[in-house]
Amino acid sequence: MKAYQVIASECANTSFKVSGLEEDIAYFFRVSAENEYGVGDTCETSEPVRATETPGGVKDLVMVDSTHTSVTLQWSKPDHDGGSLITDYLIEKRPKEDPTWTLGATCKRCSCEVTGLKENTEMFFRVFAKNEKGLSDFTQIGPVKVINFIIPPEANLSDYPNGELAVRVGQNIHIELPFKGKPKPAISWLKDNFPLKESDTVRFRTTDNKTSVTVRGAKKEDAGQYTLVLDNRTIKNFFDINVITLGPPSITWSPDQVANLKAGENLKLSCSISGRPVPQVVWYKDGKEIDKRTMIDIEITSGIGTSSLFIRDVNRNHRGIYTIEAKNSYGTKRLYVLMTQGSQQYFLTWYFLCRSPQIHLDLISAVNGSGQGEASVLPHSVQALDRLTSPEIDIAANFKQTHTVKNGGLVCLSINFFGKPTPLATWSKVNGELPVMADINTTDSSSTLRIESCTRYDAGKYTLSLENNSGHKSITFTVKVLDTPGPPGAITFKDVTCGALTLLWDAPINDGGSRIQHYIVDKREASRLTWQEVSTKCIRQMIRVTGLDIGVPYIFRVIAVNQYGQGEPREMIEPVTATEEPASPKRLDIVDTSNSTASLVWLKPEHDGGSRIRNYIVEFRAKGTDNWVLSGETKLLKMLVEGLIHNTEYDFRVKAQNDAGISEPQCTHSSVVIKEPVIEPTADLSSITNQLIACKLSSNFTIDIPISGRPAPKKIVQVHKGRPIDLTIPFKAKPQAECSWVFNGLKLMDTLERIKIDSTGTSTHLVIRETTINDSGDYILKVKNAVGEATEIIKVIILGKENQKTVHKYRM
């Protein structure tokens, strides 16, 4: 049972600071409201809270993945950080049989992969949060077996109720299914249990967690069962979507119809009918609907997909045109039968008439009050064609292209159109997707887009596109939603000094259909949840914030206000500390290593603390030790760290320094092994067309080929004995550098006779005439200025027979 003590009996606000708590003791709290009628029910904290400077424990620790040598864990941030930023998360591990905990990994994010585990071992893991005051309580999970985590392939069919998709004929069939599985499954599609292949009308698209199939311009025959097959080599699963094509009906006569009959015989007309939605079927005689109550000798029977008309004891009263009509919401289809009487024989001949492209009228006869005349035969068939017209929009007198609606209201965009064949109507939103609540209703002559419960995000331009075989037409509507503004743009800061800084932000992308009147700026300490007002009416997109506690990290938020009220807030992602010391440098990267050096680069801090950054301090330590060694200071955003031990793993960090002090360090995300990377030597011959150089006889030529590789490839120049050595080396240096050549430990001097050295600010040129075997060896170029020194080694080999006619030149 819990015994509660009263902290405050009259608290007028919805926040209260509790003091006098003992450190490291867990407390429960409860709050009750009181009005003039008494005290209400209490609301109690679900978990105990410790008043401590160390952070709270991490939450929701789960295992999200595993392989035969690793386990990936994921968790949520602690409820509080103890008043200082959480710098790291520590993950410890132990086998089920061993009670000893060892460090598994450290990370800065709420997920981490623990590697180096033994397969089939059951492991326990625990996670700590760390700030500058120490470690939190741990959160534990286990036992977890280290095996390849297998997730059976599954697809989410929730967007397709009952596994069905209805599509109008002429529109696109688009099936998109999220899936999961490990190992990642291979994906294929079936149509009515046959493989579905990509074509001009069928397109597949697959991402890491979704796959889709699109069939353009759906036809009736595209209806059927579409099956997604997910196969990850251990399990194969099938997921079916039944596609129904919606379109006008179709009617076909049964093939066993008779062509003629005698008086007194029975006649049966049968046909097959298809269409979705299921069409309604009506029979007519001479344009009037057949009524069973008055035409007792005619029976009509209709079932699913079929309809028939039965005439008993045919006589002259049954002559005329019989029509069957099938109709649904997408169109109407009719077929006709003409029944006539033969001359003086009571011999009946009837004909099928239909609206097909080719109509055959075999006989035509005239009928008056005395009877029917002789029939004539048409000499040729008649071609019936529709007159094709491109889509046109029928704009009514009350047409409005701009629609304005209040938040939560209804927008109805409707347009009438015509064209032959019936145009395909498609709605789209400019620079966006149609809203989830959008409802589209399209017929053969109109299309309507309805958006219910509009919000500011439904504002924009909507386009109706009409297309058929004869052309294309479109019209655009503008929708304005009167609402509160959206969130302002990203918040940045500058001019950070002791206890003050300047905030800047961009205007909201969506102003809610009304001018932004002003902004509300709030602040809170990073370790607290209560916001405090900085300004309630800031009319500019920047503000100078003063009176901040020194060394305390703050989070700020900005809210835009228009005539309809306050919009969504924009909150800073990372807290900022208003201090005279600069912020930590950003993104420390190791861009190169050698057997004894590491090349580091970083970005400027977010702020300089109000005074210019004097220099950056770079430190390193061997992995597994706590002793940081000063490497040096620099004014640049890069540094070459020297004196490192080959094949040793190191961590690095950099700090910024101004007149007020030194920032917090920025560390590398992971350690690096100091060694020379191995890169195969390559030569770039792209500047030499077809690898061919044309040169006149007895003329000099130069071959300039860039080379690369790690370690740096040796440059070798071969020269025949007696021919001159000609070396040209370009370089870059600022301030201007001095050049010198060294051979066999001796500095070469310009003698103007045999040796000539000519150097400029960008290159040096060495020529040695009348070479001998003793001129073979390494020629070392040294380029030096106040910043540093660079060397280049070129190996020269003297060989062969004397020949003074050709000069060999070397250029880098």
Beta strands, then each sheet from edge to edge (+ up, - down):
strand 1: 26-27
strand 2: 30-35
strand 3: 38-44
strand 4: 49-50
strand 5: 59-66
strand 6: 71-76
strand 7: 88-95
strand 8: 102-107
strand 9: 111-114
strand 10: 122-131
strand 11: 134-135
strand 12: 139-145
strand 13: 151-155
strand 14: 164-168
strand 15: 173-182
strand 16: 186-191
strand 17: 194-195
strand 18: 202-206
strand 19: 210-215
strand 20: 224-231
strand 21: 236-246
strand 22: 250-253
strand 23: 260-262
strand 24: 267-274
strand 25: 280-285
strand 26: 288-289
strand 27: 298-303
strand 28: 306-311
strand 29: 320-328
strand 30: 331-341
strand 31: 347-354
strand 32: 358-359
strand 33: 363-364
strand 34: 367-368
strand 35: 371-372
strand 36: 376-377
strand 37: 382-383
strand 38: 389-394
strand 39: 402-406
strand 40: 411-420
strand 41: 424-429
strand 42: 438-442
strand 43: 446-451
strand 44: 460-468
strand 45: 471-482
strand 46: 492-497
strand 47: 500-504
strand 48: 518-525
strand 49: 532-538
strand 50: 542-545
strand 51: 553-562
strand 52: 565-571
strand 53: 576-577
strand 54: 586-593
strand 55: 598-603
strand 56: 615-622
strand 57: 629-634
strand 58: 638-641
strand 59: 649-657
strand 60: 666-667
strand 61: 672-673
strand 62: 679-683
strand 63: 707-710
strand 64: 715-720
strand 65: 725-730
strand 66: 738-743
strand 67: 746-747
strand 68: 755-759
strand 69: 763-768
strand 70: 777-784
strand 71: 789-799
strand 72: 808-811
sheet 1: 1+ 4-
sheet 2: 2+ 3-
sheet 3: 5+ 6- 9+
sheet 4: 8+ 7- 10+ 11-
sheet 5: 8+ 7- 10+ 12-
sheet 6: 13+ 15- 19+ 18-
sheet 7: 14+ 21+ 20- 16+ 17-
sheet 8: 22+ 24- 28+ 27-
sheet 9: 23+ 31- 30+ 29- 25+ 26-
sheet 10: 32+ 37-
sheet 11: 33+ 36-
sheet 12: 34+ 35-
sheet 13: 38+ 40- 43+ 42-
sheet 14: 39+ 45+ 44- 41+
sheet 15: 46+ 47- 50+
sheet 16: 49+ 48- 51+ 52-
sheet 17: 49+ 48- 51+ 53-
sheet 18: 54+ 55- 58+
sheet 19: 57+ 56- 59+ 60-
sheet 20: 57+ 56- 59+ 61-
sheet 21: 62+ 63-
sheet 22: 64+ 71+ 70- 66+ 67-
sheet 23: 68+ 69- 65+ 72+
end
